[in-house]
Amino acid sequence: MTQEALINALCYELAIWAVAKWPKLAFSPWMQALLAWCKADWISWKTEQTIKKVDQQAALLVEQWEKSERTQHAEALAQKAQEMFPQATVKPLPDAIVPSIMIIHKPPAGASDEVKALGGEIRITYQLK
């Protein structure tokens, strides 16, 4: 958009504001001429601004869908892992590079104090076999 077109669009916006504030200006031939002269540039500018906003909203929607999809995938994987390992603690990790799960097994009852201090087996995976 050229600088002249931008100035015309801003003049149109200013003229609309002035007519809203002082309605008698709408009947002025100078105001009508100004609005007629600037309208095409204003339409182009307004369209450009609207498209930018729509692009931003679309990018936000895509981001939300991807996050939702990752969360659903991690939850489904966690549910399947919980069925396979009912005694383990399973935590979904949707924010990992690849949606994954963490499977935590408690140490066996007869384990030494050192093994109990370290905890049980921990496995992080993105697929179950």
Backbone bond lengths (Angstrom), bond angles and torsions (degrees), N, CA, C in turn:
res aa  C-N    CA-C-N  psi(-1)  N-CA   C-N-CA  omega(-1)  CA-C   N-CA-C  phi
1 M - - - 1.448 - - 1.526 108.21 -
2 T 1.305 115.60 132.62 1.458 120.41 -178.52 1.525 110.31 -76.30
3 Q 1.309 114.52 164.10 1.461 119.53 179.74 1.530 110.65 -65.58
4 E 1.328 116.70 -37.40 1.474 120.37 178.64 1.526 110.64 -63.48
5 A 1.326 116.68 -42.44 1.466 120.31 -179.96 1.521 110.22 -65.47
6 L 1.326 116.96 -39.35 1.463 120.80 178.02 1.525 111.17 -63.65
7 I 1.324 116.54 -42.63 1.470 120.37 178.18 1.527 109.95 -63.32
8 N 1.340 117.50 -42.26 1.467 120.49 177.99 1.530 111.00 -62.00
9 A 1.332 116.67 -41.43 1.470 119.97 179.56 1.525 110.93 -64.11
10 L 1.317 116.66 -42.67 1.467 119.89 178.39 1.531 111.24 -67.22
11 C 1.328 117.57 -35.81 1.474 120.76 175.33 1.523 110.33 -62.70
12 Y 1.307 116.64 -41.10 1.461 120.93 178.72 1.532 110.04 -62.32
13 E 1.347 115.96 -45.13 1.475 120.26 177.75 1.530 110.23 -59.72
14 L 1.318 116.17 -44.39 1.466 120.69 179.47 1.527 110.67 -63.77
15 A 1.332 117.72 -40.08 1.462 121.75 179.41 1.535 110.59 -65.16
16 I 1.319 117.00 -41.09 1.477 120.13 177.54 1.526 110.16 -62.58
17 W 1.324 116.03 -42.51 1.460 119.94 178.13 1.527 110.62 -61.83
18 A 1.333 116.71 -43.95 1.467 121.02 -178.80 1.529 110.81 -64.54
19 V 1.324 118.02 -39.85 1.473 121.07 179.18 1.526 109.89 -67.03
20 A 1.324 117.48 -36.97 1.468 120.03 177.80 1.530 110.85 -66.22
21 K 1.339 115.97 -36.70 1.464 119.69 -179.35 1.525 111.61 -77.98
22 W 1.324 117.17 -40.81 1.464 122.65 -179.44 1.532 108.52 -125.67
23 P 1.314 119.08 89.26 1.473 123.05 -174.55 1.528 114.47 -57.47
24 K 1.308 119.42 -26.03 1.467 121.03 -179.60 1.529 111.87 -63.64
25 L 1.326 117.19 -24.43 1.464 121.06 179.88 1.533 112.18 -64.15
26 A 1.315 116.98 -23.44 1.468 120.36 -178.13 1.523 111.80 -62.62
27 F 1.316 117.42 -25.94 1.466 121.28 -177.98 1.529 112.93 -91.32
28 S 1.306 116.44 -5.28 1.466 120.34 179.53 1.531 109.90 -71.03
29 P 1.340 117.83 131.15 1.469 119.39 178.78 1.527 112.59 -62.58
30 W 1.332 116.81 -31.48 1.466 119.73 178.39 1.528 110.45 -67.00
31 M 1.325 116.59 -41.37 1.469 120.28 179.75 1.522 109.80 -66.85
32 Q 1.322 117.19 -42.14 1.465 120.36 178.85 1.528 110.85 -63.45
33 A 1.308 116.78 -39.16 1.464 120.73 177.94 1.533 110.71 -66.51
34 L 1.332 116.68 -42.18 1.463 121.32 178.30 1.528 110.60 -60.93
35 L 1.341 115.95 -46.98 1.463 120.00 179.95 1.536 111.34 -62.80
36 A 1.316 117.00 -41.03 1.461 120.48 179.94 1.538 110.55 -66.06
37 W 1.338 116.44 -40.85 1.461 120.96 -177.84 1.537 111.71 -67.15
38 C 1.320 116.97 -39.11 1.468 121.44 -172.28 1.530 114.31 -92.62
39 K 1.319 117.55 -10.14 1.461 120.37 -171.42 1.530 113.63 -60.61
40 A 1.307 119.22 -43.21 1.471 121.53 -177.89 1.534 111.15 -62.30
41 D 1.326 116.78 -42.89 1.466 120.19 178.49 1.528 110.85 -67.90
42 W 1.325 116.01 -37.23 1.458 120.38 178.34 1.528 110.40 -63.74
43 I 1.341 117.36 -41.84 1.466 121.12 179.36 1.531 109.97 -62.03
44 S 1.315 117.15 -43.45 1.474 120.55 178.45 1.523 111.10 -62.61
45 W 1.320 116.26 -45.82 1.464 121.10 -180.00 1.525 110.84 -63.28
46 K 1.325 116.91 -45.41 1.458 121.44 -178.47 1.532 110.31 -64.10
47 T 1.328 116.97 -40.30 1.461 121.25 178.21 1.529 110.52 -62.79
48 E 1.315 115.96 -43.93 1.461 120.91 179.22 1.531 110.96 -60.87
49 Q 1.334 116.39 -44.37 1.459 120.85 179.34 1.531 111.34 -64.51
50 T 1.325 116.62 -40.68 1.461 121.00 179.83 1.524 110.93 -65.32
51 I 1.324 117.23 -41.62 1.465 120.77 179.37 1.525 110.21 -63.94
52 K 1.330 117.86 -39.48 1.466 120.50 176.89 1.520 111.18 -61.03
53 K 1.333 117.27 -43.18 1.466 120.54 179.15 1.527 110.91 -65.27
54 V 1.321 117.16 -41.14 1.466 120.59 179.06 1.528 109.99 -64.26
55 D 1.317 118.23 -40.56 1.461 121.24 177.47 1.528 111.53 -61.66
56 Q 1.322 117.03 -41.28 1.462 120.85 177.66 1.519 110.71 -63.85
57 Q 1.328 116.70 -43.70 1.459 120.60 179.67 1.525 111.14 -65.36
58 A 1.335 117.12 -38.67 1.465 120.91 178.72 1.524 110.78 -64.68
59 A 1.326 116.95 -41.61 1.463 120.72 178.45 1.528 110.32 -63.10
60 L 1.319 116.68 -40.38 1.457 120.87 178.09 1.525 111.12 -64.47
61 L 1.326 117.40 -42.13 1.468 121.06 177.93 1.524 111.62 -62.82
62 V 1.311 117.04 -43.48 1.469 120.31 179.09 1.519 109.99 -61.05
63 E 1.314 117.00 -42.80 1.464 121.48 178.88 1.529 110.76 -61.83
64 Q 1.330 117.03 -43.28 1.463 120.73 179.23 1.520 111.01 -65.47
65 W 1.329 117.14 -41.02 1.470 120.41 179.15 1.519 110.76 -63.80
66 E 1.335 116.99 -43.52 1.462 120.15 179.73 1.525 110.67 -62.57
67 K 1.320 117.13 -41.94 1.470 120.52 179.26 1.518 110.17 -64.81
68 S 1.324 116.85 -42.99 1.460 121.10 178.64 1.524 110.93 -62.86
69 E 1.326 115.75 -41.40 1.464 120.66 179.50 1.526 110.80 -64.29
70 R 1.324 117.29 -41.92 1.468 121.26 178.66 1.524 110.20 -64.14
71 T 1.327 116.82 -42.05 1.456 120.57 179.75 1.526 110.77 -64.27
72 Q 1.320 117.22 -44.03 1.465 120.48 178.93 1.520 110.88 -62.41
73 H 1.321 117.43 -41.92 1.458 120.85 179.78 1.528 110.66 -63.45
74 A 1.336 117.09 -44.82 1.466 120.78 179.85 1.525 110.81 -64.99
75 E 1.324 117.60 -39.07 1.473 120.85 179.04 1.531 111.13 -65.49
76 A 1.335 116.61 -42.11 1.465 120.45 178.53 1.526 110.76 -63.85
77 L 1.311 116.61 -40.91 1.455 121.63 178.32 1.530 110.17 -65.55
78 A 1.319 116.99 -40.30 1.468 121.13 178.59 1.528 110.97 -65.07
79 Q 1.306 116.97 -39.77 1.464 120.53 179.13 1.534 110.56 -64.08
80 K 1.317 116.61 -43.32 1.463 121.50 178.78 1.535 110.30 -64.12
81 A 1.333 117.01 -41.53 1.469 121.25 179.08 1.517 111.41 -65.75
82 Q 1.317 116.72 -37.18 1.464 119.97 179.49 1.526 110.48 -65.52
83 E 1.341 116.50 -34.87 1.468 119.92 176.05 1.521 110.67 -67.95
84 M 1.334 117.73 -37.55 1.468 121.42 -179.03 1.528 112.08 -74.65
85 F 1.334 116.49 -34.70 1.463 121.78 -177.49 1.529 109.26 -126.60
86 P 1.341 117.44 77.37 1.474 119.24 -174.12 1.532 114.25 -65.76
87 Q 1.334 118.27 -24.07 1.462 120.68 -178.72 1.531 112.49 -85.59
88 A 1.303 117.46 -13.32 1.469 121.72 -176.00 1.525 111.23 -88.58
89 T 1.312 114.34 160.53 1.458 121.19 172.50 1.525 106.94 -95.28
90 V 1.317 117.06 127.41 1.465 121.87 -177.23 1.520 108.80 -118.27
91 K 1.338 115.41 127.82 1.467 120.92 179.28 1.523 109.19 -123.06
92 P 1.334 118.05 127.22 1.474 119.70 175.48 1.527 110.61 -74.72
93 L 1.330 115.69 144.70 1.469 122.13 178.23 1.531 108.94 -124.74
94 P 1.345 117.67 75.42 1.469 119.49 -175.78 1.527 113.92 -70.85
95 D 1.334 117.89 -18.74 1.465 120.28 -176.61 1.525 113.32 -93.49
96 A 1.336 116.84 4.67 1.465 120.01 175.65 1.526 108.93 -69.44
97 I 1.324 116.37 169.42 1.463 120.00 -179.93 1.525 110.01 -55.12
98 V 1.324 115.41 -45.03 1.459 122.44 172.95 1.518 105.17 -118.00
99 P 1.343 120.23 128.94 1.462 119.86 -179.70 1.537 110.70 -51.24
100 S 1.312 115.94 122.70 1.456 121.89 -172.05 1.513 110.49 -134.00
101 I 1.336 114.40 -178.12 1.457 120.97 174.81 1.523 108.75 -134.89
102 M 1.324 115.68 158.11 1.454 121.71 174.24 1.524 106.78 -117.29
103 I 1.327 115.39 124.66 1.462 121.56 179.49 1.530 107.10 -108.71
104 I 1.319 116.28 121.14 1.465 121.59 -176.77 1.530 107.69 -115.88
105 H 1.336 115.90 118.77 1.465 121.64 176.21 1.524 107.81 -101.36
106 K 1.327 116.79 137.61 1.460 120.87 176.25 1.525 108.68 -72.78
107 P 1.341 116.85 151.18 1.462 118.29 178.13 1.534 109.96 -65.98
108 P 1.311 117.31 151.23 1.457 119.75 179.44 1.533 111.34 -61.26
109 A 1.313 116.64 155.75 1.462 121.35 -176.55 1.523 111.86 -63.04
110 G 1.312 118.25 -34.62 1.461 121.07 -177.74 1.513 113.48 -88.70
111 A 1.306 119.29 12.87 1.463 122.11 -177.28 1.521 110.75 -74.73
112 S 1.327 115.39 154.94 1.463 120.49 178.96 1.535 110.03 -70.12
113 D 1.329 114.77 167.21 1.464 120.20 179.62 1.526 111.42 -62.79
114 E 1.333 117.48 -34.05 1.457 120.98 179.69 1.531 110.91 -64.87
115 V 1.333 115.55 -43.48 1.462 120.19 179.35 1.529 109.86 -66.58
116 K 1.328 116.73 -40.32 1.471 119.97 178.38 1.525 110.74 -64.69
117 A 1.349 116.78 -35.83 1.469 120.19 179.15 1.530 110.80 -66.17
118 L 1.333 115.79 -36.59 1.459 119.47 178.27 1.520 112.14 -74.89
119 G 1.299 117.09 -22.82 1.459 120.64 -177.66 1.509 109.91 93.41
120 G 1.299 115.48 -179.60 1.456 120.09 -178.04 1.509 111.86 -89.88
121 E 1.310 113.76 -165.70 1.462 120.87 -179.82 1.531 109.56 -69.86
122 I 1.319 115.08 134.96 1.466 121.44 175.69 1.526 106.97 -122.89
123 R 1.312 115.46 129.04 1.461 119.89 179.89 1.527 108.08 -131.28
124 I 1.315 116.06 132.42 1.455 121.84 174.84 1.521 106.57 -114.27
125 T 1.334 115.85 126.31 1.451 119.48 -176.42 1.532 110.40 -147.44
126 Y 1.305 114.92 158.70 1.470 120.45 176.75 1.517 110.73 -111.58
127 Q 1.327 116.65 -2.77 1.462 120.35 177.96 1.516 109.55 -146.25
128 L 1.309 117.39 149.67 1.453 122.98 178.46 1.509 108.70 -112.17
129 K 1.298 116.15 137.38 1.466 120.26 179.02 1.505 109.80 -116.24
